[in-house]
Amino acid sequence: MESRFHLARSTDAAARRQAAVEQIRRETGIDEAMIDALVEGFYARVREDGLIGPIFADRITDWGPHLAQMKLFWSSVALSTGVYQGRPMPKHLPLPIDARHFDRWLEIFEATTHDLCPPLAADHFMERARRIAESLELGVANANGVLLGKGERYCGVFEGWAPDAEEPAGA
C-alpha cells in the first residue's frame, strides 16, 4: 500500500514532467508529427546508405516495429516524455560498428534534421544525437576490449575492411 505522501510526490513528478515536455515543445516546435517525419526520413536515407545501410538491412526485416520504437525513443530523448522504455546499448554492442559508422549516422541524421526541422528543433535533436553517438561508441569500444581515453575514437577491425580500403558508395 502506498502512502499519501508517495502518491502526492508521484503526481507532482508527473505534472513536472508534463510541464517540461510542454516547455520543450514551445521552445523548439518539436511535436510527435515532427518526430514521425524525422524518423521516417532518416531511416529512408539510412536504408540507401552504402556504409550503414547494410548493417541495418542484415538485422531488420520488418521496418514497422523498428520505426515505431525509434519514434518512442526520440520522443523520450527530444521531449523528455519517458515513453521509451528500451535499452539501446545492449542492442548495439555486438554490431560490427565503429567511429566511421557513428560519424556516418550523425552525418545522415544532421542532414535529415536540417532538411525537415526548423533550426532550433534541428539543433535540439543534434545536441542529443551527438551525445547518443558518443555514448554508444564508448560502449561498443569497451565491449570490444578497448578503453578509450578522452578524445579518442574507436576503430574496429572487421572482416573485409582495411584502413586504406575504398569507402562504400554513398558513404
C-alpha positions as CSV (number, residue, x, y, z in Angstrom):
1,M,0.0,0.0,0.0
2,E,1.4,3.4,-1.0
3,S,1.4,6.3,1.5
4,R,-0.4,9.5,0.7
5,F,3.0,11.2,0.7
6,H,4.3,8.9,-2.0
7,L,1.2,9.4,-4.2
8,A,1.5,13.1,-3.9
9,R,5.1,13.1,-5.0
10,S,4.3,10.8,-7.9
11,T,1.6,13.2,-9.0
12,D,3.9,16.1,-8.7
13,A,6.6,14.4,-10.7
14,A,4.1,13.6,-13.5
15,A,3.0,17.2,-13.5
16,R,6.6,18.5,-13.6
17,R,7.4,16.1,-16.5
18,Q,4.4,17.3,-18.4
19,A,5.3,20.9,-17.8
20,A,8.9,20.2,-19.0
21,V,7.6,18.5,-22.2
22,E,5.3,21.4,-23.0
23,Q,8.1,23.9,-22.4
24,I,10.4,22.0,-24.8
25,R,7.6,21.8,-27.4
26,R,7.0,25.6,-27.1
27,E,10.8,26.5,-27.3
28,T,11.7,24.1,-30.1
29,G,8.5,23.5,-32.1
30,I,9.1,19.7,-31.8
31,D,6.0,17.6,-31.7
32,E,5.1,14.0,-32.5
33,A,4.4,14.8,-36.1
34,M,7.9,16.3,-36.5
35,I,9.5,13.2,-34.8
36,D,7.5,11.0,-37.1
37,A,8.7,12.8,-40.2
38,L,12.3,12.9,-38.9
39,V,12.4,9.1,-38.1
40,E,10.8,8.1,-41.4
41,G,13.0,10.4,-43.4
42,F,16.2,9.5,-41.6
43,Y,15.7,5.7,-41.9
44,A,14.7,6.1,-45.6
45,R,18.2,7.6,-46.1
46,V,19.9,5.1,-43.9
47,R,18.5,2.2,-46.0
48,E,20.1,3.8,-49.1
49,D,23.5,4.4,-47.5
50,G,26.4,2.3,-48.6
51,L,28.2,2.2,-45.2
52,I,25.5,1.8,-42.5
53,G,22.6,0.6,-44.7
54,P,23.8,-3.0,-44.9
55,I,24.2,-3.2,-41.1
56,F,20.6,-2.3,-40.7
57,A,19.5,-4.5,-43.6
58,D,21.2,-7.5,-42.0
59,R,19.2,-7.1,-38.8
60,I,15.9,-5.5,-39.7
61,T,13.4,-7.4,-41.9
62,D,10.2,-5.6,-40.7
63,W,10.8,-1.9,-40.5
64,G,7.4,-1.0,-39.0
65,P,8.2,-2.1,-35.4
66,H,11.7,-0.6,-35.6
67,L,10.4,2.7,-36.7
68,A,7.7,2.7,-34.1
69,Q,10.4,2.1,-31.4
70,M,12.6,4.8,-32.8
71,K,9.7,7.3,-32.6
72,L,9.2,6.5,-29.0
73,F,12.9,6.7,-28.4
74,W,13.2,10.2,-30.0
75,S,10.0,11.4,-28.2
76,S,11.8,10.4,-24.9
77,V,15.1,11.9,-25.9
78,A,13.9,15.1,-27.5
79,L,10.8,15.9,-25.5
80,S,11.6,14.0,-22.2
81,T,8.3,12.2,-22.5
82,G,9.5,9.0,-20.9
83,V,7.5,6.9,-23.4
84,Y,10.5,4.7,-24.5
85,Q,11.5,2.0,-22.0
86,G,14.1,0.1,-24.1
87,R,17.8,-0.4,-23.6
88,P,19.7,0.7,-26.7
89,M,23.2,-0.1,-25.5
90,P,22.9,-3.9,-25.4
91,K,21.5,-3.9,-28.9
92,H,24.5,-2.0,-30.3
93,L,27.3,-3.8,-28.5
94,P,27.5,-6.9,-30.8
95,L,27.3,-4.9,-34.0
96,P,30.4,-4.5,-36.4
97,I,30.4,-0.8,-36.0
98,D,33.0,1.9,-35.0
99,A,33.7,5.6,-35.2
100,R,33.2,5.6,-39.0
101,H,29.7,4.2,-38.6
102,F,28.8,6.7,-35.8
103,D,30.1,9.6,-37.9
104,R,28.1,8.5,-40.9
105,W,25.0,8.1,-38.7
106,L,25.5,11.6,-37.4
107,E,26.0,13.0,-41.0
108,I,22.8,11.5,-42.2
109,F,20.9,12.5,-39.1
110,E,22.1,16.1,-39.3
111,A,21.2,16.4,-43.0
112,T,17.8,15.0,-42.2
113,T,17.2,17.3,-39.3
114,H,18.2,20.4,-41.3
115,D,16.0,19.3,-44.2
116,L,12.9,18.6,-42.1
117,C,13.1,20.7,-39.0
118,P,13.3,24.4,-38.1
119,P,16.7,25.5,-36.9
120,L,16.0,25.4,-33.1
121,A,14.5,21.9,-33.4
122,A,17.4,20.6,-35.6
123,D,19.9,22.0,-33.0
124,H,18.0,20.3,-30.2
125,F,17.9,17.0,-32.0
126,M,21.6,17.2,-33.0
127,E,22.8,18.0,-29.5
128,R,21.2,14.8,-28.2
129,A,22.2,12.7,-31.2
130,R,25.9,13.6,-30.7
131,R,25.7,12.5,-27.0
132,I,24.0,9.3,-28.0
133,A,26.6,8.5,-30.7
134,E,29.4,9.2,-28.3
135,S,27.9,7.1,-25.6
136,L,27.2,4.2,-27.9
137,E,30.7,4.4,-29.4
138,L,32.3,4.2,-26.0
139,G,30.1,1.2,-25.1
140,V,30.9,-0.6,-28.3
141,A,34.7,0.1,-27.8
142,N,34.5,-1.2,-24.2
143,A,32.6,-4.3,-25.3
144,N,35.4,-5.0,-27.8
145,G,38.1,-4.6,-25.1
146,V,39.1,-1.1,-25.9
147,L,39.1,1.6,-23.3
148,L,39.0,5.0,-25.0
149,G,40.7,8.0,-23.5
150,K,39.3,11.5,-23.7
151,G,39.1,12.5,-27.4
152,E,40.0,9.0,-28.7
153,R,37.9,7.2,-31.2
154,Y,37.2,3.5,-31.7
155,C,38.4,1.9,-34.9
156,G,37.4,-1.7,-35.1
157,V,38.8,-4.3,-37.4
158,F,36.1,-6.1,-39.4
159,E,36.2,-8.9,-41.9
160,G,36.6,-7.4,-45.4
161,W,37.7,-4.0,-44.2
162,A,41.1,-2.4,-44.2
163,P,42.0,1.2,-43.2
164,D,43.1,2.1,-46.8
165,A,40.2,0.3,-48.5
166,E,37.9,2.5,-50.6
167,E,34.7,3.7,-48.8
168,P,31.5,2.1,-50.0
169,A,29.3,4.0,-52.4
170,G,27.1,6.5,-50.7
171,A,29.4,6.8,-47.6
